[in-house]
Amino acid sequence: MTFEFPIALVALVAIPVLVALYVVAERRRRAAGARFGTLGLLSNLVQHVPSWRRHLPIAILLVALAAMIVGVARPHATVSVPRKDATVILALDVSRSMSANDVRPTRMQAAKSAAVRFLSEVPKTFRVGIVAIGSNATVVLPPTTDRTLARTALTTLRRSEGTVLGDAVALSVNLGRKQRTSSGETIPSAVLVISDGADQGSRTRPQVAAARAKAAHIPVYTTLVGTANGIVQRTLTGGFREQIRVPASPTTLKAIAQGSGGEFFQAPTADRLRDVYKQLGTRLGHHKTSREVSDAFAGGAAVLLLLGGTLSALWFRRVP
């Protein structure tokens, strides 16, 4: 929490001072009562002693005073609010290793299925674009709010060779940077990369692409799909089949996320992948902003003053 006029908080020093004065006054009152009466006979004169109830209205009054002082300082809190407009670029790895079935039915199919669910998690007003990551980075669907087109585009993705992660991030950032409102204002953008491995064959190094994303204020969220036990099969000449190990590699994806100001996620199973998409959909649908909350402190102080006065009037027939 930050304050527009923090100097006003100096007045909070008055609270412990008032507490000390109240304690001194209570001791003097008890001392005066002891001089003019016998404490042992007090139980014969009154049915019960108010004890803590006598102090509660004063305590509430002091808390209300503290709330009013904080309100005068114009506090600002960071709150999460829904986005009304944004662009999300989905960059999906379509390389040969994504055909491994260590994530059922395959890494590719699990990523597609979870991406479809992701489309339902982000607000309908968001523009969603799709980029395929193979031997080249290709725009499969320019950013659009049409979810039917987005789902159709996901089904058209076909397997390719290579994994040009750096080129895909650079292309996705350029797509996001070009998005404007009808009045020409820049629309907040983010990139979501789903892959199982390291960069292969990019002309733009992943670290350079991540730096461009950060400079453009476009965070890149990366999701690693797959496990260390991934295997793909390739048919050789003569009909023989070769098994190739394709363990998921998080190093490059972590570097891209950290370098761009995004976040890295690991999704070794289809269920975990769906959870990640759901979490990202919720996160991208909101953003943090600073809001003044003086009215909350003022309202709270008013309620406390009313409560303290009511308790004092009901219990002691007086208002503190």
C-alpha positions, 0 to 999 in steps of 0.5 A, a space after each residue: 500500500 502506498 500513500 499520496 500524503 504520507 506526512 499525514 500518518 505522523 498523526 498516528 502518534 496521537 493514538 498511543 498518546 491517547 491510550 496512555 492518557 486513558 490508562 493514567 485517567 483510569 488509575 487516578 479514578 481507581 485511586 480516588 475511589 479507594 480513598 472514599 470507599 472500601 473495595 471489599 464492599 463494592 460487590 454489595 453495592 452493585 450487581 456486577 462490574 462492567 470490566 472490559 465493556 467499559 473500555 470497549 467503546 473507547 477502544 473502538 473510538 481509537 481504532 476509528 480515529 486511526 482509520 480516519 488518519 490513514 484515510 486522510 493520507 490518501 492510501 492506494 492499494 494494488 488490486 486485480 481488475 478484469 481487463 476489457 480488451 487484450 491480445 493473446 498470441 498462442 504459439 504452439 510447437 508442431 515439431 516431430 517430438 510433439 507426436 510423443 505419447 508420454 502425454 496422452 494421447 500425444 503431446 500435440 493433441 493434449 496441447 490442442 485440447 487444452 488450448 481449446 479450453 483456454 479459449 473459453 477461459 479468456 474473456 470473449 472480448 480478447 483477441 486471440 492469434 495462433 502461431 505454429 512453431 516448426 521449421 518456420 514460425 507461421 501465422 495460422 490465425 491473425 488476432 481475432 475475437 472469433 472463437 470459432 475461427 480460433 478453434 478451427 485454426 487449432 484443428 488445422 495444425 500439422 506436424 513439422 520439423 524443427 522448433 524455431 522458438 526464438 523466431 516464433 516469439 519474435 513473430 508473436 511479439 510483432 503481432 501483439 505490438 500491432 494491435 490497436 483500438 479503434 481510437 489508435 491506442 495500444 492494446 495490452 498483449 501477452 504471448 503463450 508458448 507451448 513447447 516440449 523442447 529447446 530452440 532449433 534453427 531460429 534466426 532470432 536467438 530466444 534471449 534476443 526475442 525475449 528482450 524484445 518482448 520485455 521492451 514492448 511490455 509483452 510478457 511471454 508465458 511458456 509451458 513445457 509439455 512432456 516428460 523425460 520419457 518421450 519417444 517418437 518413431 521414424 520409419 527408415 529405408 527398408 521398412 525398419 522403424 527407429 525409436 528416438 528419445 525426445 525428453 522435454 527440455 525446460 531450459 530455453 522456455 525458462 529463459 524466455 519467460 524470465 527474460 520477457 517478464 512472463 512466467 514458466 509452467 511445467 505440465 507433464 500430464 494432460 490434466 496438469 496442462 489443462 490446469 495451467 491453461 485455466 490458470 493462465 486464462 484467469 490471470 490474463 483476464 485480469 491486471 493489477 492496478 493502483 486504486 485509491 481506497 480512502 473511501 474504504 477507510 472513511 466508511 470503516 471509521 464511520 461504522 466504528 464511530 457509530 458502533 462505539 456510540 451505540 454500545 456506550 449508549 446501550 451499556 452506560 447511557 452515555 456517549 464516549 
